[in-house]
Amino acid sequence: GDVLKDTIITRGILPLMVGLLIGILAYYLVDFMNQFWIIPTYYSKGEILGLKRSIKLSIRGRFLIFALATSTLPLIFLNVITVASEVSLKPILSYSIYFTIISILITLFLSRLFIKPLTRMDNVTHKIENGNYSDNIEVLTTDELGRLSNSLNQMSLGLKERDKIKDTFGKAVDPVIRDHLLKGNINLGGEYYNATVL
C-alpha cells in the first residue's frame, strides 16, 4: 500500500503538476517574446486582430492561468504530500522552493505583459489630448488590451482627419462661419435672413 501510494505520488501526480507549471511558464515566455519581438516586427499595425488562427486569450483567462500556477497547483501539491505520511519534510520544502521560484517568474512575466501596453496607451493618450496625433500604439495582443490599442489608433486617425478638414475648410471660409457650420448649426435647404449689405 505504501509503495503504491509513493509510486502514484512520485511518478504520477508530481510530474503532472511540475509539467503543468512548466507549460504555463513556457506559455508566458512565448507570449513575452511575441509582444516584444515577433508581433512588433510582423504585425505592428493591428493585423494580428484579424488572424483566424491566433489564440485569443482574454485578460481574465490570463489571470485564471496565473492563479492556477501560483496558488491552486502548489496547494494541491502540498495537500497530496501531506496525505502521504511517509514522505519527509525535506521534499516538501524543496518542492515549495521550486513552486515559489516558478510562481515569481510567472508573476514577473505577467506584470511586464500588462505594464508595457498600458504605459504606451497612457503616453499616446496624453499626446492626443495635447493635439499630437502622430504616434500609434503597436497592437501586440488579441485580448482587450489589443482591441483598446487598435481603437485608440482609430480614434487618433479620426481626430487627425477632423483637424485637417477643419484647417482646410477654415482656409475657404471665415473661421467663425466654419466653427458655426461644424457645430451642426445649419439646416438643410438653407435659412432666410433679413440683412443689409454695405
C-alpha positions as CSV (number, residue, x, y, z in Angstrom):
1,G,0.0,0.0,0.0
2,D,2.7,2.5,1.0
3,V,4.8,1.6,-2.1
4,L,1.8,2.0,-4.4
5,K,0.9,5.4,-2.8
6,D,4.5,6.6,-3.1
7,T,4.7,5.5,-6.7
8,I,1.4,7.2,-7.6
9,I,2.7,10.5,-6.0
10,T,6.3,10.4,-7.3
11,R,5.6,9.0,-10.8
12,G,2.1,10.3,-11.4
13,I,0.9,13.4,-9.5
14,L,4.3,15.2,-9.0
15,P,5.4,15.0,-12.7
16,L,1.9,16.1,-13.8
17,M,1.9,19.2,-11.6
18,V,5.5,20.1,-12.4
19,G,4.7,19.6,-16.1
20,L,1.6,21.9,-15.8
21,L,3.7,24.6,-14.1
22,I,6.5,24.4,-16.7
23,G,3.8,24.5,-19.5
24,I,2.3,27.7,-18.0
25,L,5.8,29.3,-17.6
26,A,6.5,28.4,-21.3
27,Y,3.2,30.0,-22.4
28,Y,4.1,33.3,-20.6
29,L,7.6,33.1,-22.0
30,V,6.3,32.7,-25.6
31,D,3.7,35.5,-25.0
32,F,6.5,37.7,-23.7
33,M,8.6,37.0,-26.8
34,N,5.6,37.6,-29.1
35,Q,4.8,41.0,-27.6
36,F,8.4,42.3,-27.5
37,W,9.9,40.8,-30.7
38,I,7.7,38.9,-33.1
39,I,4.5,40.9,-33.3
40,P,6.1,44.3,-33.4
41,T,8.2,43.1,-36.4
42,Y,5.4,41.5,-38.4
43,Y,2.0,42.7,-37.1
44,S,2.7,46.2,-35.7
45,K,-0.4,47.9,-37.3
46,G,-3.1,45.7,-35.7
47,E,-3.2,42.9,-38.3
48,I,-3.0,40.3,-35.5
49,L,-6.6,41.1,-34.5
50,G,-7.8,39.7,-37.9
51,L,-5.8,36.5,-37.8
52,K,-8.1,33.5,-37.6
53,R,-5.6,31.0,-36.1
54,S,-4.3,33.2,-33.3
55,I,-5.0,32.3,-29.7
56,K,-7.5,34.8,-28.3
57,L,-7.0,34.5,-24.5
58,S,-8.7,37.3,-22.5
59,I,-7.2,39.1,-19.6
60,R,-9.5,37.2,-17.3
61,G,-8.2,33.9,-18.8
62,R,-4.6,35.0,-18.3
63,F,-5.3,35.8,-14.6
64,L,-7.0,32.4,-14.2
65,I,-3.9,30.6,-15.5
66,F,-1.8,32.8,-13.3
67,A,-3.9,31.9,-10.2
68,L,-3.7,28.2,-11.2
69,A,0.1,28.4,-11.4
70,T,0.8,30.4,-8.3
71,S,-1.8,29.2,-5.8
72,T,-4.0,26.3,-6.8
73,L,-1.4,23.8,-8.1
74,P,1.0,24.4,-5.2
75,L,-1.8,24.0,-2.6
76,I,-3.0,20.7,-4.3
77,F,0.6,19.6,-4.4
78,L,1.2,20.3,-0.7
79,N,-2.0,18.5,0.3
80,V,-1.0,15.4,-1.7
81,I,2.4,15.4,0.0
82,T,0.7,15.8,3.4
83,V,-1.6,12.9,2.8
84,A,1.4,10.7,2.0
85,S,2.5,10.5,5.6
86,E,5.7,8.5,4.8
87,V,7.2,11.5,2.9
88,S,9.6,13.5,5.0
89,L,9.6,17.3,5.4
90,K,12.7,17.8,3.2
91,P,10.9,17.1,-0.2
92,I,8.0,19.4,0.8
93,L,10.5,22.3,1.5
94,S,12.4,21.6,-1.8
95,Y,9.3,21.5,-3.9
96,S,7.9,24.5,-2.1
97,I,11.0,26.5,-3.2
98,Y,10.7,25.3,-6.8
99,F,7.0,26.3,-6.9
100,T,7.8,29.7,-5.4
101,I,10.6,30.4,-7.9
102,I,8.3,29.4,-10.9
103,S,5.5,31.5,-9.4
104,I,7.7,34.5,-9.1
105,L,8.9,34.1,-12.7
106,I,5.3,33.8,-14.0
107,T,4.3,36.9,-11.9
108,L,7.2,38.9,-13.4
109,F,6.3,37.9,-17.0
110,L,2.6,38.6,-16.4
111,S,3.1,42.1,-14.9
112,R,5.5,43.1,-17.7
113,L,3.0,42.0,-20.3
114,F,0.4,44.4,-18.9
115,I,2.5,47.3,-17.7
116,K,4.2,48.0,-21.1
117,P,1.0,48.2,-23.2
118,L,-0.8,50.3,-20.6
119,T,2.1,52.7,-20.3
120,R,2.2,53.1,-24.1
121,M,-1.6,53.8,-24.2
122,D,-1.2,56.3,-21.4
123,N,1.6,58.2,-23.2
124,V,-0.2,58.2,-26.5
125,T,-3.5,59.3,-24.8
126,H,-1.7,62.3,-23.3
127,K,-0.2,63.2,-26.7
128,I,-3.7,63.0,-28.3
129,E,-5.0,65.2,-25.5
130,N,-2.4,67.8,-26.5
131,G,-3.3,67.6,-30.2
132,N,-0.4,65.4,-31.3
133,Y,-1.8,62.5,-33.4
134,S,1.5,61.3,-34.9
135,D,2.1,58.4,-32.6
136,N,0.4,55.0,-32.9
137,I,0.2,52.2,-30.4
138,E,1.5,48.8,-31.6
139,V,-1.2,46.2,-31.4
140,L,0.6,43.3,-29.7
141,T,-2.3,41.0,-28.5
142,T,-5.7,39.9,-29.4
143,D,-7.2,40.5,-26.0
144,E,-8.9,43.6,-24.5
145,L,-5.6,45.4,-24.5
146,G,-5.1,44.8,-28.2
147,R,-8.6,45.9,-29.1
148,L,-8.2,49.0,-26.9
149,S,-4.9,49.8,-28.6
150,N,-6.5,49.5,-32.0
151,S,-9.4,51.7,-31.0
152,L,-7.1,54.4,-29.8
153,N,-5.2,54.3,-33.1
154,Q,-8.5,54.6,-35.0
155,M,-9.6,57.5,-32.7
156,S,-6.3,59.3,-33.2
157,L,-6.6,58.9,-37.0
158,G,-10.2,60.2,-36.9
159,L,-9.2,63.2,-34.9
160,K,-6.3,63.9,-37.2
161,E,-8.6,63.8,-40.2
162,R,-11.1,66.1,-38.4
163,D,-8.4,68.7,-37.7
164,K,-7.2,68.5,-41.3
165,I,-10.7,69.1,-42.6
166,K,-11.3,71.9,-40.1
167,D,-8.0,73.6,-41.1
168,T,-8.7,73.2,-44.9
169,F,-12.3,74.4,-44.5
170,G,-11.0,77.4,-42.5
171,K,-8.9,78.5,-45.4
172,A,-12.0,78.6,-47.7
173,V,-14.4,80.4,-45.4
174,D,-14.2,82.6,-42.3
175,P,-13.2,80.6,-39.2
176,V,-16.3,81.9,-37.3
177,I,-18.5,80.6,-40.1
178,R,-16.5,77.3,-40.2
179,D,-16.9,76.7,-36.5
180,H,-20.6,77.6,-36.7
181,L,-21.2,75.1,-39.5
182,L,-19.1,72.3,-37.9
183,K,-21.2,72.6,-34.7
184,G,-24.1,71.5,-36.8
185,N,-25.9,74.9,-36.7
186,I,-27.3,74.7,-40.2
187,N,-30.5,73.3,-41.6
188,L,-30.9,71.5,-45.0
189,G,-32.4,73.8,-47.6
190,G,-30.7,76.9,-46.1
191,E,-32.1,79.7,-43.9
192,Y,-33.6,83.1,-44.7
193,Y,-32.4,86.3,-43.0
194,N,-33.3,89.9,-43.4
195,A,-29.9,91.6,-43.8
196,T,-28.3,94.8,-45.0
197,V,-25.1,94.7,-47.1
198,L,-22.9,97.8,-47.2
